[in-house]
Amino acid sequence: MKKKQFKTESKKILDMMINSVYSNREIFLRELISNASDAIDKLYYKSLTDNSVKLDKDDFKIKIDLNKDNRTIVITDNGIGMTEEELDNNLGIIAKSGSSLFKEINDKHEDINIIGQFGVGFYSAFMIAKEIKVISKAFGSNEAFSWVSNGADGYSIEKTDKESFGTEITLYLKDNTDTDNYDEFLEQNRIMGIIRKYSDYIKYPINMDITKKDDDDKDVTSEETVNSMIPIWKRNASDVNDEEYNNYYSDKFFDYETPIKVLHNKVEGQVSYNSLLFIPSHAPYDYYTKEYEKGLQLYTNGVLIMDKCSDLLPDYFSFVKGLVDTEDISLNISREMLQQDRSLKVIAKSLEGKIKSALENMITEDRDKYEKFFDAFGMQLKYGVYGFYGMNNEALKDLLMFYSSKDKKRVTLKEYVENMKDGQDKIYYASGESLDRIDMLPSVERFKDKDYEVLYLCDYVDEFTIQALMDYEGKKFANVSSESTDLDTEEEKEELKKVNENAKDLLSFMNDSIDEVKSVRFTNKLKNHPVCLSTEGAISFEMEKVLNQMPTGETYKADIVLEINENHPIADKIRDLYENDKDALINYSKILYNQARLIEGLSVENPTELTNLICDMLSK
Ligand code: ADP
C-alpha cells in the first residue's frame, strides 16, 4: 500500500500541531465534535429536502468512547460520512480553516499559542494523538474506507468494513513524558468537562458511557447525553455567559481574539427570528481584499440552510459574523428566490438597525472599544459613504470619526458640531499626510489661533468621504486651505481686497514667473510664515495625490494659489524688486513657490533648479 504525502501547507500546520507545547490541547475535542455535528447536519438536511432519505432526527448522535487499556479515544458519528475520494481530499489537504490560520500566523508573526483559540479542525487531534485512524462510510454507499496517519509520514487509505454509514475516528494518545501527561484525556470527568465547556450547544446528543456507583456501591455503566443540546442562540441571553459566547465564536468563526461586541436577540413580530451577531475586534487578514465574503449563517428551525447569506448584511457592515434562525423561511428556498424573500428583507433591515445602534451606543459608553473597532473597520464605513455616492449617508454619518485639532483625538461629527463656536456655520477640515504634518500647516495655525476646531484628514479616503457627505446636519464642510474659507470680518476683507487690487500688476508678473500656479495673491491669514499654498475648485492637494495614484490613466491637477503674507518683510522686498529688479523677482517667485510646497509637505518638482536659484542668491 502506497503512503501519500501531505501538501506542503498542511505539513507545516501538522508540524505545529505535533510539536505544540501549549496548554490548550483540549480543543481537539471541540474540533472533532464540530466536524461530527456538521456531518450530521448535512445528512439531516438531506433527509428534510430529499424524500428518498428516511431518517428521524432522534436517530442522530455523536458518541465518545474512552479506552484506558488501549489509550484511545473514539469519536463516532452517524452523519453523512466520507467516500474514499473525500477522505483523500478532505483529510489529506489542509482544510480552509487550517489554511486561514496559517496565513494569520504568518501575517502576524505570532507564536503558535494562538492555535488554542482558533478553529484548526481535524489536524488539532495530532496535538494529543501519535496516530489517527478514520473509518468512514458515506451515506448511500456500500463501501467503507479507513484513513490512517501518524502525522509526519503522510497517510494511507484502504478498504475496510463498517456496518452503517458515518465516521469513526480513533485517536491513539501520545506517550506520556516527564513533562506531558496525556492520560488526563482518558478521564471521564475531564472529557465531560471539555464537552460542556465547548460543545454544550451542539444540537445532537453527545453520548458517553458513564460509570457511576449505584446504591450498593457497585459500578454501573449507562449511555448518557453530556451536552444540553440547546443551540446557544435559542437560549435566553441572560442565561449565556461571556465565555460561552466567546467559545462559540472562536469555534465557529475561527478567530483567536474575542469579539468586541455580541448581539443576541429574540425578535417576535411580523417576522420572528433569533439572531446571534458578533462584531470582531480586528479585521481578518483578507478583509480588505476581494476574497472576503460577507454573510450570516441562515438557519431555519435549527437547520443550517446557508452558510453565508450575504443579503442579510449591508456591505458597510460586512465585518459582522453570526447567524439568524427563523421559521419564516422555507427550507427548500433557492438562492434566487431567497433574494426576493420578504421575510429576509425584514430581518436584514432589523439587523442593520441593531448593529447601528449597538455601535452608536459604544461611541458614548465604551469609547476605547469603539476606537479599536474603528481602527479595524472605520475604512469600511468611510468607503460605505464615498463608494456609494452618499446613498448610505443617513446610516453611517454618526458612526464616522476623524482626528481633531483639539488634543489630536478622534471626534464624531456630532461631537464636532456640538462644540462649534458661536456663529460658526461650517465644519473646518485640513488634509495631509499625517497628523503632525497637518498640525504644522500655516492655514491650520490661523484657525487654531482663533480657537476653531479643525478636523485632520490623514486617511486617503477621508476627503472623498467628506465630499460624499456634503454636509452634516446642514453644516457644510470647508477646507481651511481653500479660498472660500475665511474668518475675516467685512472690514478685513475689504482691506485685503484693496491690497490685492493695488498690487495687481506685481502679482500677475509673479504669476507669469511660476508655471505651476493658477494665481498669486496677498493674504492676511498667515502669522509667521512668509507664504502658503491653497487650492481653488474641487480638487485639493491630497485628492490630487490619491487620484493620480489610481490606474485610470488620467492626470488630475489641483488649481494652486500661492499666497504671500502681506505683513511679512518679504512683501516689501517683492514690491521693491518689482520696481527695481524684475529679473531677480522672477527667481524670488520661483523660490517662494517651492518654499510653500515644502511647508505644505509636498515635494519640490525640480530640486536642481531650486538649489541653483538659492545658490545664485547666496553668492550675490
Ligand atoms: P473544517 O471542518 O474546518 O472544514 P477539518 O480539517 O476539520 O476542517 O475537516 C476537513 C473536512 O473533512 C471537513 O470539511 C469535512 O468535509 C470532512 N470531515 C471531517 N470530519 C468529518 C466527519 N466526522 N464526517 C464527515 N466529514 C468529515
Residues whose N, C-alpha, C, O or C-beta is under 5 A from the ligand:
A	BS01	ADP	N35 A36 A39 G81 M82 N90 A95 K96 S97 V120 G121 F122 Y123 T167
